[in-house]
């Protein structure tokens, strides 16, 4: 998927769009118009801008990356069906068959978890047995898991409003919810590169990390009873959260894919699995592009976080542990990109660095919540 730059290229690209592409775009715009007509009166200008931005991005993404069209259609259809089954009563989540066993928020998230684990097994089988069919099954299971996860989050969003208008909020506010977001975003970034490079062999590595996240999610949800929907604390009652958190996790997801590309690079460099994994040049390119994209989004997320901090606490930066470790992550990947782009460094050093970078990022994401305290204490274990 190459970006279009010149007007001639843009015109050529638009001419190549099929009626399905235009139907997809019109359907999304029509859906956004319905939302605006129904809820526009209670939406502030910021919310209206976000609705327009997300609609436009989904249209463009669906045009450039065709599988997104089907994903959006499935999520919209199943999500609306799930919402229609509630009839305004949250108790129906345990009474209606479809909700209880398939598409209530918790049911969908459990299905997401199971599908990710199955996908991991399929990818490893494909890698070890050189089975293209098993790898293809792994890819299909990953797409299915992403769909179920997004359906789960959307229905959870609706369920929060059924609990009370003052409780309702976008489900990206606590550690349980953001682990779901991490699994979904990381999978989508990997699936994009899987299609771009026409290679499924890295899926075993990336899905292993996602399955580890799922294992934590299940432990955290069941052992710590963290799956319940709770009201937002005052500092989180901000529209900045809707921008800062997803942007941040695009960065985390991209850094994860880069680290797994680095791990595969090291194996190939040592002469292991060379007949099963992508070539060093492909892995190096994937590692670089993932870190570049992750760094860009992480930078934007850090700026948005500073603006949010100014609104919530009266200052853009307070050297809170979370902020300090975010700066460490930023400096780590800035140095990685500098050495590769300016100094021309290549090879195992950058691969090891990418893996180490994920460890640093993991501590900034989770370790700070476990061992340190500060203003960002919303996700204690």
NORDA-V819226 format. One record per residue. N is the residue number from 1. SS is DSSP state (hx for helix, st for strand, lp for the rest). BURIAL is b if it has 9 or more other C-alpha atoms within 8 Angstrom, else e. D_LAST is the distance of its C-alpha to the last C-alpha in whole Angstrom. Layout:
N_SS_BURIAL_D_LAST ; N_SS_BURIAL_D_LAST
This chain:
1_lp_e_40 ; 2_lp_e_42 ; 3_lp_e_42 ; 4_lp_e_45 ; 5_lp_e_47 ; 6_lp_e_50 ; 7_hx_e_52 ; 8_hx_e_54 ; 9_hx_b_51 ; 10_hx_b_49 ; 11_hx_e_52 ; 12_hx_e_53 ; 13_hx_b_49 ; 14_hx_e_50 ; 15_hx_e_53 ; 16_lp_e_51 ; 17_lp_b_48 ; 18_lp_e_49 ; 19_hx_e_50 ; 20_hx_e_46 ; 21_hx_b_45 ; 22_hx_b_46 ; 23_hx_e_46 ; 24_hx_b_42 ; 25_hx_b_42 ; 26_hx_e_44 ; 27_hx_e_42 ; 28_hx_b_39 ; 29_hx_b_41 ; 30_hx_e_42 ; 31_hx_e_39 ; 32_hx_b_38 ; 33_hx_e_41 ; 34_hx_e_40 ; 35_hx_b_37 ; 36_hx_b_39 ; 37_hx_e_41 ; 38_hx_e_39 ; 39_hx_e_36 ; 40_hx_b_38 ; 41_hx_e_39 ; 42_hx_e_36 ; 43_lp_b_34 ; 44_lp_e_34 ; 45_hx_e_36 ; 46_hx_e_33 ; 47_hx_b_32 ; 48_hx_b_35 ; 49_hx_e_35 ; 50_hx_e_32 ; 51_hx_b_33 ; 52_hx_b_36 ; 53_hx_e_34 ; 54_hx_e_32 ; 55_hx_b_35 ; 56_hx_e_37 ; 57_hx_e_35 ; 58_hx_e_35 ; 59_hx_b_38 ; 60_hx_e_39 ; 61_hx_b_36 ; 62_hx_b_38 ; 63_hx_b_41 ; 64_hx_e_40 ; 65_lp_b_37 ; 66_lp_b_39 ; 67_hx_e_36 ; 68_hx_b_34 ; 69_hx_b_37 ; 70_hx_e_37 ; 71_hx_b_33 ; 72_hx_e_33 ; 73_hx_e_36 ; 74_hx_b_34 ; 75_hx_b_31 ; 76_hx_e_33 ; 77_hx_e_35 ; 78_hx_b_32 ; 79_hx_b_30 ; 80_hx_e_33 ; 81_hx_e_34 ; 82_hx_b_31 ; 83_hx_b_31 ; 84_hx_e_35 ; 85_hx_b_34 ; 86_hx_b_32 ; 87_lp_e_35 ; 88_lp_e_32 ; 89_lp_e_31 ; 90_hx_b_27 ; 91_hx_e_28 ; 92_hx_b_30 ; 93_hx_b_27 ; 94_hx_e_28 ; 95_lp_e_31 ; 96_lp_b_33 ; 97_hx_e_33 ; 98_hx_b_32 ; 99_hx_b_29 ; 100_hx_b_28 ; 101_hx_e_28 ; 102_hx_b_28 ; 103_hx_b_27 ; 104_lp_b_25 ; 105_hx_b_22 ; 106_hx_b_20 ; 107_hx_b_23 ; 108_hx_b_23 ; 109_hx_b_20 ; 110_hx_e_20 ; 111_hx_b_24 ; 112_hx_b_22 ; 113_hx_b_20 ; 114_hx_b_23 ; 115_hx_b_25 ; 116_hx_b_23 ; 117_hx_b_23 ; 118_hx_b_27 ; 119_hx_b_28 ; 120_hx_b_26 ; 121_hx_b_28 ; 122_hx_b_31 ; 123_hx_b_31 ; 124_hx_b_31 ; 125_hx_b_34 ; 126_hx_b_36 ; 127_hx_b_35 ; 128_hx_e_36 ; 129_lp_e_39 ; 130_lp_e_40 ; 131_lp_b_40 ; 132_hx_e_40 ; 133_hx_e_40 ; 134_hx_b_36 ; 135_hx_b_35 ; 136_hx_b_36 ; 137_hx_b_35 ; 138_hx_b_31 ; 139_hx_b_32 ; 140_hx_b_33 ; 141_hx_b_30 ; 142_hx_b_28 ; 143_hx_b_30 ; 144_hx_b_29 ; 145_hx_b_25 ; 146_hx_b_25 ; 147_hx_b_27 ; 148_hx_b_25 ; 149_hx_b_22 ; 150_hx_b_24 ; 151_hx_b_26 ; 152_hx_b_22 ; 153_hx_b_21 ; 154_hx_b_24 ; 155_hx_b_25 ; 156_hx_b_21 ; 157_hx_b_23 ; 158_hx_b_26 ; 159_hx_b_24 ; 160_hx_b_22 ; 161_hx_b_26 ; 162_hx_b_27 ; 163_lp_b_24 ; 164_lp_e_26 ; 165_lp_e_27 ; 166_lp_e_25 ; 167_lp_b_22 ; 168_lp_b_23 ; 169_lp_e_22 ; 170_lp_e_21 ; 171_lp_b_18 ; 172_lp_b_16 ; 173_lp_b_14 ; 174_lp_b_11 ; 175_hx_b_8 ; 176_hx_b_10 ; 177_hx_b_13 ; 178_hx_b_13 ; 179_hx_b_13 ; 180_hx_b_16 ; 181_hx_b_18 ; 182_hx_b_17 ; 183_hx_b_19 ; 184_hx_b_21 ; 185_hx_b_22 ; 186_hx_b_22 ; 187_hx_b_25 ; 188_hx_b_27 ; 189_hx_b_27 ; 190_hx_b_28 ; 191_hx_b_30 ; 192_hx_b_32 ; 193_hx_b_33 ; 194_hx_b_34 ; 195_hx_e_37 ; 196_hx_e_38 ; 197_hx_e_38 ; 198_lp_e_39 ; 199_lp_e_37 ; 200_lp_b_35 ; 201_lp_b_34 ; 202_lp_b_31 ; 203_hx_b_29 ; 204_hx_b_28 ; 205_hx_b_27 ; 206_hx_b_25 ; 207_hx_b_24 ; 208_hx_b_22 ; 209_hx_b_20 ; 210_hx_b_19 ; 211_hx_b_19 ; 212_hx_e_16 ; 213_hx_b_14 ; 214_hx_b_15 ; 215_hx_e_14 ; 216_hx_e_11 ; 217_hx_b_11 ; 218_hx_b_13 ; 219_hx_b_11 ; 220_hx_b_8 ; 221_hx_b_11 ; 222_hx_b_12 ; 223_hx_e_10 ; 224_lp_e_8 ; 225_lp_e_11 ; 226_lp_b_9 ; 227_lp_b_13 ; 228_lp_e_14 ; 229_lp_e_16 ; 230_lp_e_15 ; 231_lp_e_18 ; 232_lp_b_17 ; 233_lp_e_17 ; 234_hx_e_20 ; 235_hx_e_19 ; 236_hx_e_18 ; 237_lp_e_22 ; 238_lp_e_23 ; 239_lp_e_25 ; 240_hx_b_24 ; 241_hx_b_21 ; 242_hx_b_23 ; 243_hx_b_24 ; 244_hx_b_22 ; 245_hx_b_19 ; 246_hx_b_21 ; 247_hx_b_23 ; 248_hx_b_20 ; 249_hx_b_19 ; 250_hx_b_23 ; 251_hx_b_23 ; 252_hx_b_20 ; 253_hx_b_21 ; 254_hx_b_25 ; 255_hx_b_23 ; 256_hx_b_22 ; 257_hx_b_26 ; 258_hx_b_27 ; 259_hx_b_25 ; 260_hx_b_26 ; 261_hx_b_30 ; 262_hx_b_30 ; 263_hx_b_29 ; 264_hx_b_32 ; 265_hx_b_34 ; 266_hx_b_34 ; 267_hx_b_35 ; 268_hx_b_38 ; 269_hx_b_39 ; 270_lp_e_39 ; 271_lp_e_41 ; 272_lp_e_38 ; 273_lp_e_38 ; 274_lp_b_41 ; 275_lp_e_42 ; 276_lp_e_39 ; 277_lp_b_37 ; 278_lp_b_38 ; 279_lp_b_40 ; 280_hx_b_39 ; 281_hx_e_40 ; 282_hx_e_38 ; 283_hx_b_35 ; 284_hx_b_36 ; 285_hx_e_37 ; 286_hx_b_34 ; 287_hx_b_31 ; 288_hx_b_33 ; 289_hx_e_33 ; 290_hx_b_29 ; 291_hx_b_29 ; 292_hx_b_31 ; 293_hx_b_30 ; 294_hx_b_26 ; 295_hx_b_27 ; 296_hx_b_29 ; 297_hx_b_27 ; 298_hx_b_24 ; 299_hx_b_27 ; 300_hx_b_27 ; 301_hx_b_24 ; 302_hx_b_24 ; 303_hx_e_27 ; 304_hx_b_25 ; 305_hx_b_22 ; 306_hx_b_25 ; 307_hx_b_27 ; 308_hx_b_24 ; 309_hx_b_23 ; 310_hx_b_27 ; 311_hx_e_27 ; 312_hx_e_23 ; 313_hx_e_24 ; 314_lp_e_27 ; 315_lp_b_27 ; 316_lp_b_27 ; 317_lp_b_25 ; 318_lp_e_23 ; 319_lp_e_22 ; 320_lp_b_18 ; 321_hx_b_16 ; 322_hx_b_15 ; 323_hx_b_19 ; 324_hx_b_20 ; 325_hx_b_18 ; 326_hx_b_20 ; 327_hx_e_23 ; 328_hx_e_23 ; 329_hx_b_22 ; 330_hx_b_25 ; 331_hx_e_27 ; 332_hx_b_26 ; 333_hx_b_27 ; 334_hx_b_30 ; 335_hx_e_32 ; 336_hx_b_31 ; 337_hx_b_33 ; 338_hx_b_36 ; 339_hx_b_37 ; 340_hx_b_37 ; 341_hx_e_39 ; 342_lp_e_41 ; 343_lp_e_41 ; 344_lp_e_42 ; 345_lp_e_39 ; 346_lp_e_39 ; 347_lp_e_38 ; 348_hx_b_35 ; 349_hx_e_34 ; 350_hx_b_33 ; 351_hx_b_31 ; 352_hx_b_29 ; 353_hx_b_28 ; 354_hx_b_27 ; 355_hx_b_25 ; 356_hx_b_24 ; 357_hx_b_23 ; 358_hx_b_20 ; 359_hx_e_19 ; 360_hx_b_19 ; 361_hx_b_18 ; 362_hx_b_15 ; 363_hx_b_14 ; 364_hx_b_14 ; 365_hx_e_12 ; 366_hx_e_9 ; 367_hx_b_10 ; 368_hx_b_11 ; 369_hx_b_7 ; 370_hx_e_6 ; 371_hx_e_10 ; 372_lp_e_11 ; 373_lp_b_12 ; 374_lp_e_14 ; 375_lp_e_16 ; 376_lp_e_13 ; 377_lp_e_10 ; 378_lp_e_10 ; 379_lp_e_6 ; 380_lp_e_4 ; 381_lp_e_0
